[in-house]
Amino acid sequence: MRMPKMNPESLMKDFTPYVAKDGEEYMNEKQLAHFKSILLNWKQNLMEEVDRTVHHLKEEAVNYADPNDRASQEEEFSLELRARDRERKLVKKISQTVELIDADDYGYCEECGIEIGIRRLEARPTATMCIDCKTLAEIKEKQIGG
């Protein structure tokens, strides 16, 4: 029985988009609380996915006699473990982002210092760069051969 493949962003369950009021200060207490809630829920969902994977690996671990079946199972488990490793790194990044919120240093580009923007942060709550700086970084990475 195969576990469905999950995109880590799909584990960011439904949330209500933030509606800023006219003249509202950027990254005020309400906005910070909004993003902290999104991040903590996402982290919780990722941790639950890890638990499901561990349970799945324990339940499905069979010592097949047929080498082809055994190889298929090992490949499936390897893919699941790789996905969980990426999610483990994401959990760490989420924790670091929550620390930025707690330090009142969230929502501003680490490169140029401008506002990253509410909609971009809702799409990628762990973003640390504005879209312009991120685009430039990706172009440089492609030129260097990253």
Salt bridges, closest charged atoms under 4 A:
GLU9 OE2 - ARG124 NH1 3.52
GLU49 OE1 - ARG52 NH2 2.68
GLU49 OE2 - ARG84 NH2 4.00
GLU76 OE2 - HIS56 NE2 3.33
GLU80 OE2 - HIS56 NE2 3.16
ASP85 OD1 - ARG88 NH2 2.67
ASP85 OD2 - LYS89 NZ 3.52
GLU87 OE1 - ARG84 NE 2.68
ASP102 OD1 - LYS36 NZ 2.67
GLU122 OE2 - HIS34 NE2 2.74
GLU122 OE1 - ARG119 NH1 2.55
